[in-house]
Amino acid sequence: MREMQEEVRQNYYFFARPKQNFDLISNEGILKWFSMNELHELEMPYTAKYVIEHYLKKGKYTEEMYVGVADGDKVEFIPFPAF
């Protein structure tokens, strides 16, 4: 989450390994599959770089969901609490 121009922006990122190939369809642009090795070369939003970095270092080794809050310099991640 982050605030930008007096608007709270909330993004959802999902990482998965599909069991089969399927067509990607979107009305918001072109969708394409990328290998993990290609991700560092892509142009992407500020927060997305932090999400991918967190996933590669920690997230892919756990089943936990995380919440990230951006402060302009970094994104802090905490496990999403269930209560």
Backbone as ProteinMPNN parsed JSONL, in Angstrom:
{"seq_chain_A": "MREMQEEVRQNYYFFARPKQNFDLISNEGILKWFSMNELHELEMPYTAKYVIEHYLKKGKYTEEMYVGVADGDKVEFIPFPAF", "coords_chain_A": {"N_chain_A": [[0.843, -1.171, 0.0], [0.408, 2.269, -0.629], [0.386, 5.85, -0.451], [-0.514, 8.083, -2.939], [-0.659, 11.077, -4.525], [-2.82, 11.971, -2.902], [-4.328, 9.656, -2.807], [-4.998, 6.384, -1.78], [-3.181, 3.665, -2.715], [-3.498, 0.329, -3.525], [-2.106, -2.732, -4.178], [-2.19, -6.056, -5.458], [-0.231, -8.908, -5.481], [0.504, -11.974, -6.946], [2.085, -15.095, -6.822], [2.742, -18.001, -8.592], [2.844, -21.435, -9.679], [1.692, -22.625, -12.469], [-0.143, -25.582, -13.327], [-0.521, -26.235, -15.913], [-0.114, -24.87, -19.234], [-1.72, -21.859, -20.228], [-3.794, -19.496, -21.973], [-3.199, -16.016, -21.68], [-5.266, -13.394, -20.868], [-6.28, -10.055, -20.953], [-7.85, -6.918, -20.278], [-6.393, -4.749, -19.722], [-3.944, -4.363, -20.868], [-0.949, -5.842, -22.292], [-0.3, -9.15, -21.504], [2.238, -11.324, -20.322], [4.282, -14.189, -19.812], [7.104, -14.429, -17.676], [10.401, -15.556, -16.976], [11.962, -16.167, -13.793], [14.568, -15.289, -13.913], [14.521, -13.214, -15.718], [13.255, -11.084, -14.527], [14.637, -8.971, -13.203], [15.389, -7.311, -15.269], [13.196, -5.96, -16.176], [11.106, -3.091, -16.658], [9.287, -1.571, -14.132], [6.723, -0.7, -11.671], [7.63, 1.19, -8.733], [6.974, -0.112, -6.219], [6.645, -2.773, -7.044], [9.183, -3.81, -7.628], [10.257, -4.12, -5.064], [8.473, -6.012, -4.033], [9.003, -8.275, -5.632], [11.714, -8.68, -5.015], [11.494, -9.265, -2.243], [9.948, -11.593, -2.394], [11.72, -13.368, -3.758], [13.833, -13.547, -1.923], [12.656, -14.321, 0.513], [9.802, -14.878, 0.56], [9.196, -17.019, -1.237], [9.924, -19.23, 0.138], [8.157, -19.817, 2.106], [4.778, -20.352, 3.3], [3.377, -18.216, 4.077], [1.352, -15.215, 3.855], [2.06, -11.86, 2.992], [2.099, -8.413, 4.024], [2.839, -5.323, 2.656], [4.169, -2.093, 3.218], [4.753, 0.974, 1.766], [7.123, 3.614, 2.103], [8.284, 5.58, 0.624], [11.054, 5.44, 0.527], [11.566, 2.767, 0.852], [10.049, -0.529, 1.104], [8.319, -2.018, 3.66], [7.81, -5.257, 4.869], [5.525, -7.402, 6.484], [4.404, -10.454, 7.985], [1.089, -11.359, 7.097], [-1.334, -11.034, 9.451], [-3.419, -13.54, 10.96], [-6.403, -13.643, 12.624]], "CA_chain_A": [[0.0, 0.0, 0.0], [1.075, 3.558, -0.566], [-0.442, 7.003, -0.784], [0.041, 8.822, -4.068], [-1.557, 12.148, -4.959], [-3.99, 11.929, -2.016], [-5.083, 8.434, -3.076], [-4.362, 5.182, -1.263], [-3.06, 2.652, -3.765], [-3.337, -1.017, -2.989], [-1.852, -3.701, -5.24], [-2.121, -7.462, -5.074], [0.72, -9.672, -6.289], [0.365, -13.413, -6.746], [3.126, -15.917, -7.435], [2.204, -19.362, -8.711], [3.355, -22.336, -10.714], [0.527, -23.282, -13.062], [0.021, -26.989, -13.679], [-0.561, -26.339, -17.376], [-0.069, -23.585, -19.923], [-3.018, -21.327, -20.62], [-3.721, -18.18, -22.597], [-3.365, -14.872, -20.798], [-6.178, -12.424, -21.469], [-6.495, -8.892, -20.085], [-8.305, -5.69, -20.934], [-5.559, -3.664, -19.187], [-2.64, -4.33, -21.513], [-0.41, -7.103, -22.788], [0.205, -10.049, -20.472], [3.275, -12.22, -20.818], [5.003, -14.927, -18.79], [8.539, -14.155, -17.591], [11.132, -16.416, -16.053], [12.482, -15.418, -12.647], [15.844, -14.692, -14.306], [14.261, -12.024, -16.536], [12.536, -10.059, -13.779], [15.463, -7.802, -12.864], [15.552, -6.494, -16.472], [11.922, -5.34, -16.543], [10.685, -1.806, -16.11], [8.087, -1.84, -13.34], [6.472, 0.289, -10.618], [8.49, 1.249, -7.552], [6.658, -1.14, -5.223], [6.761, -4.109, -7.62], [10.573, -4.258, -7.468], [10.402, -4.58, -3.679], [7.689, -7.235, -3.875], [9.744, -9.371, -6.26], [12.916, -8.902, -4.197], [11.063, -9.941, -1.016], [9.535, -12.951, -2.752], [12.885, -14.18, -4.089], [14.671, -13.741, -0.741], [11.958, -14.901, 1.659], [8.429, -15.322, 0.318], [9.039, -18.308, -1.929], [10.296, -20.304, 1.061], [7.147, -19.908, 3.151], [3.383, -20.332, 2.857], [2.738, -17.026, 4.653], [1.035, -14.047, 3.048], [2.707, -10.684, 3.561], [1.587, -7.073, 3.768], [3.943, -4.384, 2.502], [3.814, -0.674, 3.276], [5.8, 1.798, 1.174], [7.297, 4.919, 2.751], [9.003, 6.473, -0.273], [12.437, 4.977, 0.433], [11.595, 1.307, 0.88], [8.78, -1.176, 1.439], [8.457, -2.902, 4.806], [6.901, -6.391, 4.786], [5.255, -8.191, 7.687], [3.43, -11.51, 7.7], [-0.309, -10.96, 7.234], [-1.837, -11.759, 10.629], [-4.745, -14.174, 10.955], [-6.951, -13.664, 13.985]], "C_chain_A": [[0.887, 1.231, 0.0], [0.075, 4.653, -0.895], [0.251, 7.762, -1.897], [-1.009, 9.811, -4.535], [-2.896, 12.067, -4.225], [-4.896, 10.722, -2.279], [-4.306, 7.257, -2.486], [-4.372, 4.137, -2.373], [-2.754, 1.308, -3.119], [-3.196, -1.976, -4.16], [-1.811, -5.095, -4.649], [-1.164, -8.159, -6.035], [0.569, -11.142, -5.927], [1.497, -14.116, -7.473], [2.601, -17.343, -7.454], [2.969, -20.135, -9.769], [2.156, -23.063, -11.308], [0.842, -24.722, -13.449], [0.008, -27.205, -15.185], [-0.467, -24.95, -17.974], [-1.489, -23.148, -20.265], [-2.822, -19.934, -21.187], [-3.961, -17.096, -21.558], [-4.207, -13.83, -21.507], [-6.394, -11.289, -20.469], [-7.012, -7.73, -20.904], [-7.483, -4.487, -20.456], [-4.179, -3.609, -19.823], [-2.224, -5.713, -21.965], [0.131, -7.913, -21.611], [1.211, -10.999, -21.094], [3.914, -12.924, -19.637], [6.477, -14.547, -18.845], [9.171, -15.175, -16.667], [11.657, -15.552, -14.909], [13.797, -14.721, -12.997], [15.676, -13.411, -15.111], [13.728, -10.844, -15.725], [13.359, -8.804, -13.496], [15.649, -6.85, -14.05], [14.304, -5.679, -16.815], [11.735, -3.976, -15.903], [9.38, -2.055, -15.369], [7.895, -0.753, -12.289], [7.421, 0.108, -9.427], [8.227, 0.098, -6.584], [6.846, -2.553, -5.763], [8.178, -4.65, -7.479], [10.807, -4.799, -6.061], [9.649, -5.887, -3.44], [8.454, -8.428, -4.45], [10.997, -9.696, -5.464], [12.569, -9.668, -2.92], [10.676, -11.389, -1.312], [10.751, -13.851, -2.992], [13.756, -14.483, -2.87], [13.971, -14.519, 0.366], [10.63, -15.563, 1.305], [8.286, -16.677, -0.327], [9.387, -19.491, -1.039], [9.271, -20.513, 2.177], [5.753, -19.916, 2.529], [2.666, -19.076, 3.35], [2.392, -16.004, 3.582], [1.651, -12.854, 3.758], [1.96, -9.42, 3.186], [2.799, -6.162, 3.676], [3.424, -2.962, 2.523], [5.005, 0.13, 2.763], [5.878, 3.141, 1.892], [8.057, 5.917, 1.884], [10.451, 6.082, -0.473], [12.531, 3.471, 0.308], [10.183, 0.792, 1.097], [9.067, -2.135, 2.582], [7.394, -4.001, 4.692], [6.76, -7.053, 6.15], [4.312, -9.318, 7.297], [2.016, -10.987, 7.973], [-0.918, -11.735, 8.389], [-3.233, -12.361, 10.42], [-5.227, -14.212, 12.387], [-8.463, -13.626, 13.926]], "O_chain_A": [[1.981, 1.225, 0.563], [-0.949, 4.41, -1.535], [1.445, 8.051, -1.82], [-2.12, 9.424, -4.898], [-3.961, 12.092, -4.842], [-6.095, 10.771, -2.003], [-3.094, 7.151, -2.676], [-5.423, 3.774, -2.9], [-1.863, 1.187, -2.279], [-4.062, -2.029, -5.034], [-1.445, -5.288, -3.49], [-1.276, -8.016, -7.253], [0.514, -11.505, -4.752], [1.827, -13.771, -8.607], [2.079, -17.835, -6.454], [3.643, -19.565, -10.627], [1.655, -24.018, -10.713], [1.962, -25.035, -13.851], [0.47, -28.235, -15.675], [-0.716, -23.958, -17.289], [-2.35, -23.978, -20.555], [-1.818, -19.275, -20.919], [-4.808, -17.234, -20.676], [-3.89, -13.428, -22.627], [-6.656, -11.528, -19.29], [-6.662, -7.572, -22.074], [-7.829, -3.342, -20.746], [-3.32, -2.865, -19.349], [-3.035, -6.637, -22.016], [0.929, -7.411, -20.819], [1.062, -11.424, -22.239], [4.075, -12.328, -18.572], [7.037, -14.364, -19.926], [8.557, -15.61, -15.693], [11.78, -14.335, -15.053], [14.106, -13.671, -12.433], [16.602, -12.603, -15.179], [13.754, -9.711, -16.206], [12.83, -7.693, -13.546], [16.03, -5.696, -13.853], [14.365, -4.794, -17.669], [12.147, -3.737, -14.768], [8.466, -2.678, -15.91], [8.809, 0.034, -12.042], [7.93, -0.982, -9.168], [9.161, -0.592, -6.173], [7.182, -3.454, -4.995], [8.353, -5.843, -7.233], [11.477, -5.817, -5.887], [10.133, -6.765, -2.727], [8.538, -9.477, -3.811], [11.311, -10.868, -5.258], [13.268, -10.614, -2.554], [11.035, -12.3, -0.565], [10.803, -14.971, -2.484], [14.352, -15.557, -2.788], [14.61, -15.29, 1.082], [10.372, -16.695, 1.716], [7.357, -17.418, -0.009], [9.166, -20.639, -1.425], [9.501, -21.304, 3.091], [5.576, -19.533, 1.373], [1.481, -18.889, 3.073], [3.043, -15.929, 2.54], [1.753, -12.838, 4.985], [1.277, -9.363, 2.163], [3.689, -6.221, 4.525], [2.389, -2.652, 1.934], [6.123, -0.012, 3.259], [4.859, 3.733, 2.245], [8.434, 6.988, 2.36], [11.026, 6.357, -1.526], [13.48, 2.955, -0.282], [9.241, 1.569, 1.255], [9.963, -2.973, 2.48], [6.222, -3.714, 4.447], [7.739, -7.241, 6.873], [3.507, -9.162, 6.379], [1.779, -10.272, 8.947], [-1.015, -12.96, 8.328], [-4.1, -11.759, 9.787], [-4.55, -14.747, 13.266], [-9.121, -13.636, 14.965]]}, "name": "protein", "num_of_chains": 1, "seq": "MREMQEEVRQNYYFFARPKQNFDLISNEGILKWFSMNELHELEMPYTAKYVIEHYLKKGKYTEEMYVGVADGDKVEFIPFPAF"}
